[in-house]
Amino acid sequence: MSETTQQNKVLSADVFYKVVNVEKESVKVVKVTSNLKFDATKSHNEIGELIFMALNSPWDNPLGTPEGQKHIREVGSNHTSMSVGDSIVFSDGVQIWVDEEGFSDKEVITLREERILESKSK
């Protein structure tokens, strides 16, 4: 593939949040934003960092709009920021999870999810 073609290639990404309810002992995964577009010459982790920064920014967060806030409430979350255990699925099939530091290619279990698993095993 020529360098020009590679530079014009776009990778889309969908962002999923884990909505954890310790009291109800439930965890669900919900899509919070879809088809974000990025330059495919960047690595998945680089794109992940851009998405993470945007969703944790009080100024550029696409979920910070009234419509975004309404959507977040409808899917059962009470915040717009990405946190540990949330994930990004890219159009090329790669999925990464927010970890304590950076991203992981393996699903991340959060402390809140561990508490649910512990309470169910008692």
ChimeraX attribute file (.defattr): number of C-alpha atoms within 10 A of each C-alpha:
attribute: neighborCount
match mode: 1-to-1
recipient: residues
	/A:1	5
	/A:2	6
	/A:3	8
	/A:4	8
	/A:5	8
	/A:6	12
	/A:7	12
	/A:8	12
	/A:9	12
	/A:10	15
	/A:11	18
	/A:12	16
	/A:13	24
	/A:14	18
	/A:15	24
	/A:16	20
	/A:17	27
	/A:18	22
	/A:19	19
	/A:20	18
	/A:21	15
	/A:22	15
	/A:23	7
	/A:24	8
	/A:25	14
	/A:26	12
	/A:27	14
	/A:28	13
	/A:29	15
	/A:30	17
	/A:31	17
	/A:32	17
	/A:33	18
	/A:34	13
	/A:35	13
	/A:36	14
	/A:37	15
	/A:38	17
	/A:39	14
	/A:40	15
	/A:41	15
	/A:42	13
	/A:43	10
	/A:44	20
	/A:45	17
	/A:46	13
	/A:47	21
	/A:48	24
	/A:49	15
	/A:50	13
	/A:51	21
	/A:52	22
	/A:53	15
	/A:54	17
	/A:55	21
	/A:56	19
	/A:57	15
	/A:58	13
	/A:59	10
	/A:60	12
	/A:61	17
	/A:62	18
	/A:63	22
	/A:64	19
	/A:65	12
	/A:66	10
	/A:67	10
	/A:68	16
	/A:69	16
	/A:70	13
	/A:71	17
	/A:72	21
	/A:73	12
	/A:74	10
	/A:75	15
	/A:76	16
	/A:77	18
	/A:78	12
	/A:79	15
	/A:80	21
	/A:81	17
	/A:82	19
	/A:83	18
	/A:84	18
	/A:85	24
	/A:86	25
	/A:87	28
	/A:88	25
	/A:89	20
	/A:90	20
	/A:91	15
	/A:92	9
	/A:93	7
	/A:94	11
	/A:95	20
	/A:96	22
	/A:97	25
	/A:98	24
	/A:99	19
	/A:100	12
	/A:101	7
	/A:102	14
	/A:103	24
	/A:104	16
	/A:105	13
	/A:106	12
	/A:107	15
	/A:108	18
	/A:109	14
	/A:110	17
	/A:111	11
	/A:112	14
	/A:113	20
	/A:114	12
	/A:115	13
	/A:116	19
	/A:117	14
	/A:118	10
	/A:119	11
	/A:120	9
	/A:121	7
	/A:122	5
